[in-house]
Amino acid sequence: MKISELKKKRVLIIGFGREGQDTFKFLRKLFPDKVIGVGDRDKNVKCKRQNAKLIKWHLGKNYLKALKDYDIIIKSPGIPIHLPEIEKAFKKGKIASQTEIFFVRRPASPYFL
């Protein structure tokens, strides 16, 4: 996946702790006018937001139901992979991680070869 491909995709970040917020900030810098979905079990996570412009919130115990509405789901490490909704999205190739985005964005380095 190329970063430029995210511009045309419906993107959801699940888990809005430190890594989810950092991912959001990164994507917001790249795509300042893009609507980005944010899902988290914590209903109060909105209070912690730093830039709420153009966010589609999916909060509370049913936040994973939103996965079906997105093309790419960026999953934070704290979200278990064994949940049925996550497994289904994973099988469809919709799950990505912040680490994956970093390595796609980062130029080749002899340290990683």
N, C-alpha and C positions, 0 to 999 in steps of 0.2 A: 504494500500500500504506500502510495506517495502522499505526502502531506497535502499537496494541491488537490488531491481527490476528496479530501474532507470538505472542501468548500461546497461541493455539490451534494454532499450526503447529509442526512438527518443524523446528528450526533447527540448521544446521551452519555453523560458521565454518571456512573453509579458509585455512590460512596463519596460524600462531600466533606471528608476530613481534610487533613493537610494535603495529601496527594491529589485528591479530587479538586481542591481549590487551586492548587498549583497548575493542574492540567487545564482548569477553566481559564486561569489568567493567561497561560501560554496560548490557548486557542483564541482567546479574545484579542490578543495582540496580533495574531495572524489574520483573523477574520473579525474585524471590529463590528461589522453589521450583521453577523450571522446569529440566528436564534440557536441557542445551545440548550439542550435538555439537561436537567440535573435531577437525579433520583437519590433519595436517602430515606432510610427507615425513620430517622429523627424528624418529627414534624417541626421542630424549632430551629432547624438548620438555617432557615431563611434569615433569622436574626443575626447569623454570623456572616452573612454574605458581604462581600466587599464591592461588587459591581453587579447589581441586579438587572441592569439593562439587557434586554433581549434574552432573558432566561425563561424557559418553560419548566416550571417546578412540578415534580412528582414526589410527594412526601407522604410519609406515614407507612403503615403496615402493608399496603398494597402497591408500593412504589414499583415493584418489579413487573406489574402488569403493563407498564409503559414500554417495555422492551420491544414488543411487537410493532411499535410505531416508529422505530428508528432503524437506520441502515448500519450504523456503527455504534457499538457500546464500549466505552472506555471504562473498564472495571478496576476499581481500587483493590489493593491486596486484601483489605479487610472483609471484602464481600466473598463468601464461600462459593467455590466453583460447583459444588455438588447440588445446589438448589435447582429444582426442575426447570425454572424459567431460564436460568443461566446456562444449564446444560443444553437446552433447546437452541438458544442463541449461539452457543459455541459450535454446535453441530452445523449451523447455517453459515458459519464463518463471520459472524457479526461482532465477536468479542475481540477487543484490543486492550493494550495496557499502556500506561505512561512510558514504561521502559521501551516497548516496541516503537512508540512514536519517537523517542529519543534516538534510538539507533537508526531509524529511517532518516531522521533529520541530520544526524551527525555525519560529517564526511568520513570516509574510510581512514582508519588509523592502523599503523602496523602493530599496535598493541593489542588490537582485537582480531588480528588475522591468525 
